[in-house]
Amino acid sequence: MKKSREKTSHTYDPETAEEIKKLILDLFFKLFRDLQIKLESERSADQGLLDLL
């Protein structure tokens, strides 16, 4: 992900932009969604523990 960001920071090459767009749609979006689900699950578990106190 970091390498992709670095590639697009100062380039205006349409091929590179299309390559990064594909990575965002095919990979990065899923990774961020998985992270969101995990963090929400952990937050819910933490809240459940706090409710016990």
Z-matrix of the N, CA and C atoms (Angstrom, degrees):
N
C 1 1.443
C 2 1.533 1 109.57
N 3 1.316 2 116.07 1 -44.16
C 4 1.468 3 119.92 2 179.56
C 5 1.532 4 110.70 3 -61.72
N 6 1.327 5 116.24 4 -43.26
C 7 1.468 6 119.72 5 179.62
C 8 1.527 7 111.07 6 -62.32
N 9 1.318 8 116.58 7 -38.83
C 10 1.460 9 120.39 8 178.87
C 11 1.521 10 110.83 9 -64.24
N 12 1.320 11 115.91 10 -41.74
C 13 1.459 12 119.69 11 178.90
C 14 1.526 13 110.77 12 -63.44
N 15 1.325 14 115.88 13 -42.25
C 16 1.461 15 119.87 14 179.56
C 17 1.527 16 111.21 15 -64.48
N 18 1.329 17 116.71 16 -36.70
C 19 1.467 18 120.28 17 179.98
C 20 1.521 19 111.83 18 -65.62
N 21 1.329 20 117.37 19 -31.39
C 22 1.459 21 119.62 20 -175.02
C 23 1.523 22 113.74 21 -97.66
N 24 1.320 23 117.90 22 -6.89
C 25 1.463 24 120.11 23 -176.92
C 26 1.522 25 113.10 24 -60.42
N 27 1.317 26 116.20 25 -41.56
C 28 1.458 27 119.35 26 -174.12
C 29 1.529 28 112.19 27 -132.32
N 30 1.314 29 115.72 28 32.21
C 31 1.459 30 118.64 29 178.14
C 32 1.519 31 109.51 30 -126.22
N 33 1.281 32 114.86 31 147.96
C 34 1.461 33 120.13 32 178.34
C 35 1.521 34 109.61 33 -126.13
N 36 1.323 35 114.55 34 27.53
C 37 1.452 36 121.42 35 179.65
C 38 1.528 37 108.80 36 -77.80
N 39 1.320 38 117.79 37 120.20
C 40 1.467 39 120.63 38 -178.25
C 41 1.535 40 113.36 39 -59.05
N 42 1.319 41 117.80 40 -35.09
C 43 1.468 42 120.49 41 179.31
C 44 1.524 43 110.61 42 -64.75
N 45 1.335 44 117.07 43 -44.05
C 46 1.457 45 120.86 44 178.91
C 47 1.519 46 110.39 45 -64.41
N 48 1.314 47 116.59 46 -42.21
C 49 1.465 48 120.56 47 179.21
C 50 1.531 49 110.57 48 -61.76
N 51 1.305 50 117.19 49 -41.97
C 52 1.463 51 121.07 50 179.46
C 53 1.524 52 110.74 51 -66.22
N 54 1.329 53 116.98 52 -40.13
C 55 1.465 54 121.93 53 177.90
C 56 1.533 55 110.73 54 -60.83
N 57 1.326 56 116.53 55 -44.91
C 58 1.462 57 121.13 56 -179.70
C 59 1.532 58 110.30 57 -69.11
N 60 1.312 59 117.31 58 -38.81
C 61 1.467 60 120.15 59 177.21
C 62 1.520 61 110.49 60 -59.11
N 63 1.320 62 116.19 61 -42.48
C 64 1.464 63 120.39 62 179.10
C 65 1.531 64 110.55 63 -63.39
N 66 1.322 65 117.20 64 -42.65
C 67 1.466 66 120.18 65 177.91
C 68 1.531 67 111.43 66 -62.24
N 69 1.323 68 116.25 67 -40.60
C 70 1.466 69 119.98 68 179.27
C 71 1.524 70 109.78 69 -61.26
N 72 1.308 71 116.31 70 -48.95
C 73 1.461 72 120.23 71 -176.69
C 74 1.528 73 112.84 72 -70.68
N 75 1.331 74 117.05 73 -38.05
C 76 1.468 75 120.73 74 -173.98
C 77 1.525 76 114.24 75 -89.25
N 78 1.327 77 117.60 76 -25.20
C 79 1.459 78 119.15 77 -172.82
C 80 1.527 79 112.92 78 -129.48
N 81 1.312 80 116.78 79 -57.71
C 82 1.467 81 119.78 80 -171.51
C 83 1.523 82 112.42 81 -62.82
N 84 1.313 83 117.52 82 -40.26
C 85 1.462 84 119.82 83 179.94
C 86 1.523 85 110.40 84 -59.56
N 87 1.338 86 116.43 85 -44.14
C 88 1.458 87 120.58 86 178.99
C 89 1.527 88 111.00 87 -63.15
N 90 1.316 89 117.51 88 -41.56
C 91 1.463 90 120.45 89 179.48
C 92 1.529 91 111.08 90 -62.49
N 93 1.326 92 117.07 91 -43.74
C 94 1.461 93 119.88 92 178.74
C 95 1.527 94 111.23 93 -66.85
N 96 1.320 95 116.81 94 -37.41
C 97 1.470 96 119.94 95 178.09
C 98 1.524 97 110.41 96 -65.42
N 99 1.329 98 117.11 97 -43.03
C 100 1.462 99 120.92 98 177.01
C 101 1.527 100 111.08 99 -61.08
N 102 1.322 101 116.52 100 -41.21
C 103 1.463 102 120.71 101 177.28
C 104 1.522 103 110.72 102 -62.99
N 105 1.308 104 117.26 103 -43.48
C 106 1.459 105 121.03 104 178.85
C 107 1.529 106 110.96 105 -59.15
N 108 1.308 107 116.87 106 -45.38
C 109 1.466 108 121.46 107 -179.78
C 110 1.528 109 110.35 108 -62.69
N 111 1.316 110 116.30 109 -44.19
C 112 1.470 111 120.61 110 -179.94
C 113 1.526 112 111.11 111 -63.01
N 114 1.322 113 117.08 112 -45.47
C 115 1.461 114 120.15 113 -178.72
C 116 1.530 115 111.31 114 -66.63
N 117 1.313 116 116.89 115 -39.14
C 118 1.465 117 119.63 116 177.70
C 119 1.523 118 110.84 117 -65.15
N 120 1.319 119 116.90 118 -37.74
C 121 1.459 120 121.25 119 178.06
C 122 1.528 121 110.44 120 -65.25
N 123 1.315 122 116.69 121 -44.03
C 124 1.464 123 120.50 122 178.37
C 125 1.526 124 111.16 123 -64.63
N 126 1.312 125 116.98 124 -39.52
C 127 1.457 126 120.58 125 178.73
C 128 1.529 127 110.27 126 -63.32
N 129 1.321 128 116.44 127 -41.52
C 130 1.462 129 120.09 128 178.50
C 131 1.522 130 111.00 129 -63.95
N 132 1.321 131 116.38 130 -41.96
C 133 1.467 132 120.65 131 179.10
C 134 1.528 133 110.03 132 -64.22
N 135 1.319 134 116.97 133 -43.18
C 136 1.465 135 120.59 134 178.47
C 137 1.522 136 110.86 135 -62.86
N 138 1.319 137 116.59 136 -40.18
C 139 1.461 138 120.39 137 179.55
C 140 1.527 139 109.82 138 -64.68
N 141 1.320 140 117.00 139 -39.46
C 142 1.472 141 120.90 140 177.78
C 143 1.514 142 111.40 141 -61.62
N 144 1.324 143 117.63 142 -39.44
C 145 1.456 144 121.02 143 177.16
C 146 1.517 145 111.38 144 -66.24
N 147 1.313 146 116.60 145 -40.14
C 148 1.466 147 120.27 146 179.32
C 149 1.523 148 110.98 147 -65.05
N 150 1.322 149 115.97 148 -35.06
C 151 1.475 150 120.05 149 179.59
C 152 1.533 151 111.24 150 -65.02
N 153 1.326 152 117.07 151 -26.11
C 154 1.458 153 121.16 152 179.56
C 155 1.519 154 112.57 153 -74.32
N 156 1.304 155 116.56 154 -20.90
C 157 1.474 156 120.97 155 -177.72
C 158 1.480 157 112.36 156 -79.14
